[in-house]
């Protein structure tokens, strides 16, 4: 059976009376909506020791690594516009023919990638599009 609203005047009650009050039932009230706060930054970690993340940017540069000699490690630099030395970077190479031992921003707009070659032959990786995720804190 559907509920019907009967105005309080028909009960002989004053109009400011809300239905349900005579039975101790919760009554509808107007709820004022407050706007959601705009999040400017994100904090990760325990309170007082958290790291504030200001920006996360994904770059997709074309990287053309030089050949890496057998049984060696090679640090090579590439230009990626928008990087800053305060950025923490994660790289995902578009190739799988060489070992990526690490990556960091060595100067503004400069990505340094450390390649490793544990094989007995020189590896010449081909040029490909990489995904570089830069987190600024």
JOHU-V500732 format. One record per backbone hydrogen bond with DSSP energy under -1.0 kcal/mol. NH is the residue of the N-H (numbers start at 1). CO is the residue of the C=O. Records with the same first field share a line. If there is no record, write none. Layout:
NH: CO + CO
This chain:
10: 7
11: 8
13: 8
17: 14
21: 18
23: 20
24: 21
25: 20
42: 53
44: 51
49: 46
51: 44
53: 42
54: 136
55: 136
57: 134
59: 132
63: 128
68: 123
71: 119
72: 117
74: 115
76: 113
78: 111
80: 109
83: 80
87: 84
88: 135
90: 133
92: 131
99: 116
101: 114
102: 114
104: 112
106: 110
109: 83
110: 107
111: 78
112: 104
113: 76
114: 102
115: 74
116: 99
117: 72
123: 68
128: 63
130: 61
131: 92
132: 59
133: 90
134: 57
135: 88
136: 55
